[in-house]
Amino acid sequence: MLDKVILGGSVLLGIGGLCLYETNTIEINQYEIKNKKIPKEFNNYKIVQISDLHNKSFGKDNYKLINKIDSLKPDAIFITGDLVEGENKKYKVALDLVDKLSSKYPIYHIIGNHEQKSLNKKYKDLYKDYFKQLYNKKIINLDNDKVRINKGNSYINLYGVVVPLEYYPYFFSNYKNKNKSLGCNFMNESLGEINANEYNILLAHNPFFFEEYSSWGADLILAGHVHGGIVRLPYLGGVLSPSREFFPKYDLGQYEKKSSTMLLSKGLGGSKVLVRLNCKPEIVQITLKSK
């Protein structure tokens, strides 16, 4: 009996140690995106995408995360939502990271569902201050907005869409909206009509509306939210989405639809108690290639 207890305890300790290692070891996943609409001046343009930090720190002052990003020498950093944990009043980690990165790189940012939740929870007054501080920093926030990124005499378009909180279904809230579509006019009403002759990148925290993003005309979509499925099984993929859906349609990696590509990051942190297994935190590097 004692042997079984010792064996069981050893197994649990081993699993716990593996989960601790997984949640604190950052991977870098790299993609090359080729498109004839990418101007020649943007050939080899490097983007680093970070997503779903949830106020997590990798070492003191996030030095491990910053060193990883610095090693990639990006031309710009795109943040695809959930820098903070919306039900937790501690957000200094997120602001400090933005300070350090924005001193070196152009930063383009969108909010996710947790930033939206923060203004509906008990710390909403604190988060009003968070947003005030964030938007006074050296970043470009895309709140259903568009900017041109210029290089030489050419440019690409960058859009940021905010998917309303009601489109994030949970068992205990919004679950009736589990299969709710954004609607055929949502993208045009939020961002306007797209110029299909130009190269258009869309930052969208929620990946589950890939069809709508593609139909609208985005060439490249960068998304997060799903955390890679938290636990990943060989051949089966991510086990659980934030909406408590098993084996979600989109969990990690590169997806294609018509002329659109979506890159889905598994993010860096996690909401509340996070157990990562075979699903390390990641930074995404995208290199644009002009065909």
Secondary structure, DSSP 8 states (H G I E B T S, - for coil): -HHHHHHHHHHHHHHHHHHHHHHT--EEEEEEEEETTS-GGGTT-EEEEE---TT--SSGGGHHHHHHHHHH--SEEEEES--S-TT-S--HHHHHHHHHHHTTS-EEEE--HHHHHHTTSTTHHHHHHHHHHHHTSS-EE-SSEEEEEEETTEEEEEEEE---GGGS-BTTBSGGGTT----TTHHHHHH----TTS-EEEEES-GGGHHHHHHHT-SEEEE-SSGGGSBEETTTEE-B-TTS-BS-S--SEEEEETTEEEEE---S--SSS---BS---EEEEEEEEE-
